[in-house]
Amino acid sequence: MTSYIWTMGIAIASQVAYHLAQKAMPASVKPFSVLAVAYVLAAVLSVALAPLTGASLGAATFRGVLAWPTYLLALSIVGIEVGFLLAYRSGWSLGIAFAVASTASVVFLGIIGALWFGDALNVRRVLGLALAMVGAALIVSRD
């Protein structure tokens, strides 16, 4: 149970730091320059931290990850990064942008999970997704 909690803690803390960094990025910095530097630093950090998980960084390891999910992950990471950076620059506020994107993602993933992965989607969960959409609509609606 402890790893169940602290792993989510890492994800939440990292997400908060991510959005703070995106929002604080100077408008004069070009988006793909930011991504290039950030990903070089992330690659160095990933290589440095890999031994903590018992991972070896041999050729066999890299051959094993060169498949469509890795390519989709890379494409989606760049899309998330550029999407939020440009959203913040176009005027979206910190909490609103994340709330809308996260709510839409939760709804899409709930449906996709049920259709393609057999995840349970019962009445309670459908109502939860509907409430999430109502909440997002209330957040973005004008006063």
C-alpha positions in Angstrom: 0.0 0.0 0.0 2.9 2.4 0.7 4.2 2.2 -2.9 0.7 2.7 -4.1 0.6 6.1 -2.3 4.1 7.4 -2.8 4.1 6.6 -6.5 1.0 8.7 -6.9 2.6 11.4 -4.8 5.5 11.5 -7.2 3.1 11.8 -10.1 1.1 14.6 -8.5 4.1 16.6 -7.3 5.7 16.3 -10.8 2.5 17.4 -12.5 2.3 20.5 -10.3 5.9 21.3 -10.9 5.4 20.7 -14.6 2.5 23.2 -14.9 4.3 25.8 -12.7 7.3 25.5 -15.1 5.1 25.8 -18.2 3.2 28.8 -16.9 6.4 30.6 -15.8 8.2 30.0 -19.2 9.0 33.4 -20.7 7.0 34.1 -23.9 10.3 35.1 -25.7 11.5 31.4 -25.5 10.6 29.4 -28.6 8.5 26.3 -27.7 10.7 23.7 -29.5 13.9 25.2 -28.0 12.4 24.6 -24.6 11.5 21.1 -25.5 14.9 20.3 -27.0 16.7 21.4 -23.8 14.2 19.8 -21.5 14.4 16.5 -23.2 18.2 16.4 -23.3 18.1 17.1 -19.5 15.4 14.5 -19.0 17.4 11.9 -21.0 20.4 12.5 -18.9 18.4 12.2 -15.7 16.7 9.0 -17.0 20.0 7.4 -17.7 21.3 8.4 -14.3 18.2 7.1 -12.5 17.8 3.9 -14.4 20.0 1.8 -12.1 17.7 2.6 -9.2 15.0 0.4 -10.9 17.5 -2.4 -11.7 17.4 -1.5 -15.4 20.4 -2.2 -17.5 21.0 0.2 -20.4 22.3 -2.3 -22.9 21.4 -2.6 -26.5 18.8 -5.3 -25.8 16.9 -2.9 -23.4 16.7 -0.3 -26.1 15.7 -2.8 -28.8 12.9 -3.9 -26.6 11.3 -0.5 -26.3 11.4 0.4 -29.9 7.8 -0.4 -30.7 4.7 1.6 -31.5 3.8 2.4 -27.9 7.1 4.1 -27.4 6.6 6.1 -30.6 3.1 7.1 -29.6 4.4 8.1 -26.1 7.0 10.3 -27.7 4.5 12.0 -30.0 2.0 12.5 -27.1 4.7 13.9 -24.8 5.6 16.5 -27.4 1.9 17.3 -28.0 1.2 17.7 -24.3 4.2 19.9 -23.8 3.5 22.2 -26.8 -0.2 22.2 -26.1 0.1 23.4 -22.6 2.9 25.9 -23.3 0.9 27.5 -26.1 -2.4 27.3 -24.1 -0.8 29.2 -21.2 0.7 31.7 -23.6 -2.7 32.3 -25.3 -4.2 33.2 -21.9 -5.5 30.0 -20.3 -5.1 30.3 -16.5 -3.1 27.7 -14.6 -5.9 25.8 -12.9 -8.4 26.1 -15.7 -6.3 24.8 -18.5 -5.3 21.7 -16.5 -8.8 21.1 -15.2 -10.3 21.2 -18.7 -7.6 19.0 -20.3 -7.6 16.5 -17.4 -11.4 16.3 -17.4 -11.6 15.7 -21.1 -8.8 13.1 -20.8 -10.6 11.3 -18.0 -13.8 11.1 -20.0 -12.1 9.9 -23.2 -10.0 7.4 -21.3 -13.0 6.1 -19.4 -14.8 5.4 -22.7 -11.7 4.0 -24.4 -10.9 1.9 -21.3 -14.4 0.4 -21.4 -14.5 -0.2 -25.2 -10.9 -1.5 -25.8 -9.6 -2.7 -22.5 -12.7 -4.1 -20.8 -12.5 -1.7 -17.9 -15.7 -1.6 -15.8 -17.9 1.3 -16.6 -20.9 1.0 -14.4 -23.7 3.6 -13.6 -21.7 5.1 -10.8 -18.7 5.7 -13.0 -20.8 7.1 -15.9 -22.4 9.5 -13.4 -18.9 10.5 -12.1 -17.7 11.2 -15.7 -20.9 13.2 -16.3 -20.3 15.2 -13.1 -16.7 15.8 -14.2 -17.9 17.2 -17.5 -20.4 19.5 -15.7 -17.7 20.6 -13.4 -15.4 21.5 -16.3 -18.2 23.4 -18.0 -18.8 25.4 -14.8 -15.1 26.2 -14.5 -14.9 27.6 -18.1 -18.2 29.3 -18.2 -18.3 33.1 -17.9 -19.8 34.7 -14.8 
